[in-house]
C-alpha cells in the first residue's frame, strides 16, 4: 500500500519565533493522536529548519525544505545546498514548485540536477509538476506534465524513484481560489501513474505517492482525496492555519 502524505508548504511566511511556535502547536496535536496512515510533513523556510527539527524530534511529523541549490558547495552566495538541508535534520525537499519555475525561471534540466543532488544527500524529493491556465485551456496539460516528468525525473533509476513523491499542482488553481475538480485531479494523477508505469513498471507506479496541490482546503479535501490516484496534498495557504491544516490531514 502506497503512503498517504499531507505536506504543508509555508512558502515565505512566519519569522523564526512565529514558525517555531506554530510547529510546536502542530507537533503537540499529532503527538497526542494515535499513529494513523498519513505522513505529515512541514516544509518551512530555511531559517526554521534546525529549530523545528529539535521540536519534531521523536514525534510523528517529518521536516522538509522548499528548495535547494543546484551545486554541492562553493562560491554561490545566498544558496543553500541539499547537504546543508540534510544536516539540519530535514528529510524532504520540494523541487520544481511552480513559483520556482515561474519567478526564478527554473527549467527541467536544472530541476533534474537539483533532484539528483538532493537524493545523493539522503533527502527525499517532492517533485512538482503542472500546467498554467493557457496550457489547460488549449488541451496541452497532459503533454506539458509529460515533458516535465521526462526531463525532470525520468533519468533516475527505479531505486531512486522510490525516494520521489510527485505533486501535481495545476498552476491556475494556486492562490486563485480556483480548484481542479476531483475528476480533473484524478485524470492527471492517473495519467502520471501511467507514465511512471511505462517507464519503471507497474510495481514502481503502484507504490508512487502522488499529491494534489492547488487551493486544497478543508471544504474540498475529502472529495479530492477520495479519488483512487490522489494520495494526499501539498498544501499552501491552508497550512498556515492550524485548524485548517489539521482538518485536511484528518480528511486524508
ZINOR-V53837 format. One record per pair of residues at least 24 apart in sequence whose C-alpha atoms are under 7 Angstrom apart, sorted by sequence separation. I is the first residue (numbers start at 1). J is the second residue. D is the distance in whole Angstrom. If there is no record, write none. Layout:
BEGIN
i:j:d
I:J:D
I:J:D
END
This chain:
BEGIN
i:j:d
64:90:5
67:93:6
218:244:6
63:90:5
64:91:6
65:92:6
66:93:6
67:94:5
217:244:7
221:248:6
225:252:6
20:48:7
31:59:6
63:91:6
64:92:4
65:93:5
66:94:5
67:95:6
19:48:7
23:52:7
27:56:6
31:60:6
62:91:7
63:92:6
64:93:5
65:94:6
66:95:7
218:247:6
222:251:5
30:60:7
93:123:7
95:125:7
218:248:5
221:251:6
222:252:7
16:47:7
20:51:7
24:55:6
92:123:5
93:124:6
94:125:6
95:126:6
96:127:6
97:128:5
217:248:7
16:48:6
20:52:6
91:123:5
92:124:5
93:125:5
94:126:5
95:127:5
96:128:5
4:37:7
5:38:5
6:39:6
7:40:6
8:41:6
9:42:7
10:43:6
11:44:7
12:45:6
91:124:6
92:125:6
93:126:6
94:127:6
95:128:6
96:129:7
4:38:5
5:39:5
6:40:5
7:41:4
8:42:5
9:43:5
10:44:5
11:45:7
27:61:7
3:38:7
4:39:6
5:40:6
6:41:6
7:42:6
8:43:6
9:44:6
53:88:7
82:117:7
86:121:7
179:214:6
7:43:7
53:89:6
82:118:5
86:122:7
179:215:6
53:90:7
86:123:7
127:164:7
178:215:7
50:88:5
83:121:5
125:163:6
126:164:6
127:165:6
128:166:6
129:167:6
130:168:6
132:170:7
133:171:7
177:215:6
49:88:6
50:89:7
82:121:6
124:163:5
125:164:5
126:165:5
127:166:5
128:167:5
129:168:5
130:169:5
131:170:5
132:171:5
133:172:5
190:229:6
70:110:7
108:148:6
112:152:4
124:164:6
125:165:6
126:166:6
127:167:6
128:168:6
129:169:6
130:170:5
131:171:6
132:172:5
174:214:5
175:215:6
189:229:6
49:90:7
111:152:6
112:153:6
126:167:6
128:169:7
130:171:6
173:214:5
174:215:6
182:223:6
186:227:6
189:230:6
109:151:6
158:200:6
173:215:6
182:224:5
70:113:6
108:151:6
109:152:6
165:208:7
166:209:6
167:210:6
168:211:6
169:212:6
186:229:6
70:114:5
108:152:5
165:209:5
166:210:5
167:211:4
168:212:5
169:213:5
170:214:6
186:230:6
69:114:7
165:210:6
166:211:6
167:212:6
168:213:6
169:214:5
182:227:7
68:114:7
167:213:6
167:234:7
98:171:7
2:207:5
4:209:7
1:207:7
2:208:6
3:209:6
2:209:6
38:252:7
26:242:7
9:234:7
5:231:7
6:232:5
7:233:6
8:234:6
9:235:6
10:236:6
4:231:5
5:232:5
6:233:5
7:234:5
8:235:5
9:236:5
4:232:6
5:233:7
6:234:6
7:235:6
8:236:6
10:239:7
9:239:7
10:240:6
8:239:5
6:249:6
END
